[in-house]
Structure formats: structure tokens, C-alpha cells
Amino acid sequence: MGGYYCETYLRKNGIPYAREGSYKYYLETLSIMNCLAEESGTPIKVDAYIGKYQNKEIKHITYNIDRLLVSSYKSSPKKAFKNIKNRLGIFIRNNAKIELSIILSSKVRYMSGFFKYSSLDEAENELLSYLNVDQNKLNFIGITYYHYSYLKKSLDFFNYRETGVRR
């Protein structure tokens, strides 16, 4: 009936497998992580990854974390920005000041092809040019890349095209 997350975390704990139940479990987990980080006496940052979220959820999520990784899996920086623009607006409207990083996927159906013909600097500069309008309202700390093995293949191809040298 449910997937791995549902069976392993929700159903075992008697939590209904629906957005409300999984969201409450997610918040509880973030709260526990935040408490453990504070109690440790060492400077541990609590990161959270989110894909899609609603306006009312952001305040609760950001209360318990230091850094948020927001996914935008598209095939170019322009499409990635269009995909995430409205979601970034939620942070601005909620005056969320936590550190924020955008995750780009280097899998084949997403940015892999783009990275074969453009450098990471080009991709980041393009995405940052779109973000420039709102960047002063966000605590944007950079871009995170998902799936290193795909990224490495794309970058190796890009470097070969640029230099003629295989790695």
C-alpha cells in the first residue's frame, strides 16, 4: 500500500500516511534533531531538505533548522529558477532568515546535458542572475548538486570538450 517511508516510519509509529501525518512526523524529527544539536555543546547545524511545501509550513520548518536545501530539478538554470521562484517567494513573505541552498540534480533527465556543454560557473552565474532580484531578501548560501556520479560524468565530458584531454 505505502512506500518505504510510509512503512518504515509512519505506519510503525501509528501515523496516518497522508500529508498531514507525514508533515507532523517531519516537524517532530526536526525538533528532536535541533534539541540534540543544542544539547551536544558543539556547533552542529541542522539541515533539512524539502521539495514542495506550503506557505503555512515554512514557519514551522524553519523554526527548528539552520539551513534549508530546496530542490529544483529541471534541465536548465532558467527552468530551475522558474520552478522555484514562487517557492522562494514564500520565504520572502515569511521573512525566513535561515541559510538557503538550491539543489540542482545532475541526473540525465535534469541538468546532466546542460553540464556537458556548460561549466558549473556558467550554470551558477545564470541561476544567480535570475535570483539577483530577491537575493538581498534571502540568506542564500549557494547551490548544492545532487548525484555526484552523474555530475562527474558530465563535467568529465565538458572538460574533454574544452581541453581534448580525457580524465
C-alpha angles and dihedrals in degrees: 000000000000131000130247095286092049095048098039101041114012107035093042089055096044093250118145114248099239134100094270094052095044091045092053090048090049092051091048091051091050090049092052091048090050092050092048091049092051093046093049094073090222127103099261117164120212113222127190131193121213135174110182123009140165130239094250092051099057098072092053094045096047093048092073103038141065100205133026125203111203119194125225107171107186137130100254139021090252092054090043090055093047088051094051103032096093092044091052087052088063089061091050093048091049092046089232108182100183121121110274130200128179117223117218118191119226093196117128096258092051129036100337093100092045091052091052090064102027132049123242088249091056092048093047094045091050093049091045091051089059091045093048094094094059101025094100089056093051131062090229112178102177147278126309121205122217124212107021097198091062091044092051092052092050093047092047088053091047092050091048090052090049099043108017088232121121118214 
